[in-house]
């Protein structure tokens, strides 16, 4: 997704429309260990000349396969990113992270799209599958439990009071009040 300034200057009076698909699956897998798969990235938008600068108004969409933070099953996470990026011809024109330096008078959107995607990947995703509908993971000396199972086990562990001695417990509470 590279365009030279001479190509873009032909569209000085109107925006240059973009509707491209690129495959960044290998790049994303190599740069984020949680990414298990990725659909082709759809990049839509327009490039517009503003003086010597090129302003890119982008919509980036697609989906990634990430592990569930609870069960490690594959979760398809859809993204839809909107961004406005500015490409400038010299280092002096760089103002913030949304400004990018043109190399050899060309606008290259691929590194910008890669960076935007890496920043958007969430730290945790959760599967919509209901726990208990399938067996929860377990290993040697450990198992994953639902909160209900845990509370039930804790209730079973509490010591039972003999009903014949239950009144005796109240007796000591009354003495403290005196």
Rosetta blueprint (number, residue, H / E / L):
1 X L
2 X E
3 X E
4 X E
5 X H
6 X H
7 X H
8 X H
9 X H
10 X L
11 X L
12 X L
13 X L
14 X L
15 X L
16 X E
17 X E
18 X E
19 X E
20 X E
21 X E
22 X E
23 X L
24 X L
25 X H
26 X H
27 X H
28 X H
29 X H
30 X H
31 X H
32 X L
33 X L
34 X L
35 X L
36 X L
37 X E
38 X E
39 X L
40 X L
41 X E
42 X E
43 X E
44 X E
45 X E
46 X E
47 X E
48 X E
49 X E
50 X E
51 X L
52 X L
53 X E
54 X E
55 X E
56 X E
57 X E
58 X E
59 X E
60 X E
61 X E
62 X E
63 X E
64 X E
65 X E
66 X E
67 X E
68 X E
69 X L
70 X L
71 X L
72 X L
73 X L
74 X E
75 X E
76 X E
77 X E
78 X E
79 X E
80 X E
81 X E
82 X E
83 X E
84 X E
85 X E
86 X E
87 X E
88 X E
89 X L
90 X L
91 X H
92 X H
93 X H
94 X L
95 X L
96 X L
97 X L
98 X L
99 X E
100 X E
101 X E
102 X L
103 X E
104 X L
105 X L
106 X E
107 X E
108 X E
109 X L
110 X H
111 X H
112 X H
113 X H
114 X H
115 X H
116 X H
117 X H
118 X H
119 X H
120 X H
121 X L
122 X L
123 X L
124 X L
125 X E
126 X L
127 X L
128 X L
129 X L
130 X L
131 X L
132 X L
133 X L
134 X L
135 X L
136 X L
137 X L
138 X E
139 X E
140 X L
141 X L
142 X E
143 X E
144 X L
145 X L
146 X L
147 X H
148 X H
149 X H
150 X H
151 X H
152 X H
153 X H
154 X H
155 X H
156 X H
157 X H
158 X L
159 X L
160 X L
161 X L
162 X L
163 X H
164 X H
165 X H
166 X H
167 X H
168 X H
169 X H
170 X H
171 X H
172 X H
173 X H
174 X H
175 X H
176 X H
177 X H
178 X L
